[in-house]
Amino acid sequence: MTGVVLHVVDGGSGLARDVVPGLRARGIEAVEAVEDGSLSGSNAVLLLGGMAPVATPEDGLAAMRGVFTAAQKVAAAMATDGGLFAVVQDTGGDFGLSGGQGERAWLGGIAALARTAAREWPKAGVKAIDCARGDRDSAAVAEAIVTELVSGGPALNVGLPPDGRRLTLDMVATPRGPEPVEAPLDEDGVIVVTGGARGVTPAVLAELAARYRPRLAVLGRTELTEEPPGLEAAADQPALVARLAARVPDSGPAAVVAQARRILAAREVRRTLAALRALGTEVRYFPLDVTDAPSVRRALAAVREELGPITGLIHAAGVVHDKSIADKTSDQYEAVLATKLDGLRVVLDATRDDPLRLLCLFSSIAAWAGNPGQSDYAMANEVLGQIAAVERVRRPHCLVRSIGWGPWDGGMVTSDIATRFEQQGLELIPLDTGAGAFAAELETGRGFAHVVLTVGELPDPPTLRAEAPVATGEEEALGPGALSLPAGLHPLATAVELFTAAARCRAPKEPIVTLRDITFDAPGDAASPGVRGSVRVEGFPRRDRLELRLLGAPSRVEAVARLGGVPGGGVWPDHPYLPPFDGCEAGDDVVGRGAVLRMPAAGVRVGDPGAVALLELGGGGVPGEVPHLEAIAVDAVLHLAVLWGDHVLGCSVASVGLEEYRRHRFGPAGRTLHCLLHSRGRAGKPAVCDIALLREDQTLYAELLGLTLAPCP
């Protein structure tokens, strides 16, 4: 993004006045605060509207709408040219999982907008930050946001709680408990269901009816009007349209199709009600708009009078209008959010005093993973998950779930949508499988309020993208907290640090990061041009690995980070009998990076079996005090390898390949790193070696395995 201006939109948060100077102080000079109306065509935006004050659900929904409108203004440019799209919200610093965010849950869908943007704009770097204000002042909150932007790497979802921790989100397959618990359903229960007479929900209700036989009150939009006589044989829409058009030839095509759809919908509702009653379940149907509060209150009053106290609520209503962020109309956005969120507000308010033992909200995996064309649907469903967490805190004796369903084989998943899911590698949930999984979920106890139910493999996360500036001079990159990478580093050294950071974003709990299948386009050595200007990192997450690329350096570098089954470190004996290096005076440094790192010539020994060196570190090797230590240390190691290669091959050499890089134990490195290079003992050319960096306590810091050096052309 060199030469691009970062536009910061305050969005009523009051934070831009601190964020903008904070970014400039960290080396990002091209930044300015703007109104969202000035965003059209921008390729770098930071939207702070999710940090605005929220006192009511309306405030939260308005803030979310404002961020979506701003995203639309930059969508075309982001899709075509890429750039940076970052959003910030305050929903507790953990994306609402703890349920302590209160009314702020109503803007929680901003993060899901970013997740969908990451899939629609594959050229852009996208970031969603949940930064909790807590009792911090604006300056402290702004500093947390700035720090994450400039040094947080490409992680898509980052939570910043007020206690200073940094959290990232991941989805983990979790087995159910060994012993099921009693579900909060029985024959005396009265369950209110929104949107339950059509789509996939009837399969779920049939499973509940067969297992528990609760009394059901179903709220739906479909009017059960009688259809004209003589249409019984027309079983599908084309047949109905043909017969209706023949009866009323003057009717327009749109009116005929609409009437056919109403007839088919009424038939589906009647079949659902009949099937439930056949299972012995007492059921009432109320045709109404679930966003119409007076109608819902009247219906629920009738439910209490006819069926008894309401003990459960299943909110399954929803509609989709699939369009890209750029092409989504305001009416489509409002319709999707109204059905999910306005309807939820109405039924929650109407059942506030009922003795609920079950509250279940039907969400979607799109809220977690994003889905092209479904930004509004993902946003609405993410809010459902956050509301479920809040309600779980408010109703400690109620089983509360927001279920993020994977795609069903039915309902709103048309054949076209099903094909798109299959292209993404997502399996469709069979109706009976989904219904059984829902019933089983009710028997798993309290657990998390927000769960995902799907079949097959989870979807791959969106591509990670980030850009790292490189200092024009060494002094710019060596101070505490420096943002820029030092100038002139070997591309491989730059790559391993950035790749390791990207892998840590994907798997933050892994104690070791392993990079394999490392390739780079052209050889380079200590005398070749190092990395300058800026470099870009792209990460392509797969189910068991992260495919990475470094672009913008003199040599393109690629590698694969393995996200599981990492091997332990090797055994590294010392070389006690190597002769001292005589290529420079004993008091000089073979490698020097100011006060950050020195490789004194007095500690370097080189011979046929290998080489050793001592790296002296400034600041005790503490991350932040020694910025970019990993890249600087690996760059020094590559210098040592070239010295050894020159010795064993008798000519100038360059590194041309690396089989594997392992980074061990993250944290302070200490005051020194001991570098050990072992020859693999092959005669002839090229020369191949393995290298270890050891801390003072002889524990491994990093390993470079299979480093190959060849004569320079």
Secondary structure, DSSP 8 states (H G I E B T S, - for coil): -TT--EEEE-TT-S-HHHHHHHHHHTT--SEEEE-GGG-TT-SEEEEEEETS--SSHHHHHHHHHHHHHHHHHHHHHHHHH-EEEEEEE-STTTTTTTS--GGGGGGTTHHHHHHHHHHH-TTEEEEEEEE--TT--HHHHHHHHHHHHHHSTT-SEEEE-TTS--EE---------SS----S--TT-EEEEES-SSTTHHHHHHHHHHHT--EEEEEES-------TT-TT--SHHHHHHHHHHH-TTS-HHHHHHHHHHHHHHHHHHHHHHHHHHTT--EEEEE--TT-HHHHHHHHHHHHHHT-S--EEEE---------TTT--HHHHHHHHIIIIIHHHHHHHHTTTS--SEEEEEEETHHHH--TT-HHHHHHHHHHHHHHHHHHHH-TTSEEEEEEE--BSSTT--HHHHHHHHHTT---B-HHHHHHHHHHHTTS-S--SEEEE-SSS------EEEEEEB-SSGGGGSSTT--SB-TTB-HHHHHHHHHHHHHHHH-TT-SEEEEEEEEESS-B-TTS--B-SEEEEEEEE-SSEEEEEEESSSS-EEEEEE-S-----------TT--B--SS-TTSEEEEETTTEEEEGGG-EEETTEEEEEEEESGGG-TTTSTTHHHHHHHHHHHHHHHHHHHHHSS-EEEEEEEEEEEE--S---SEEEEEEEE----SSSEEEEEEEE-TTS-EEEEEEEEEEEE--
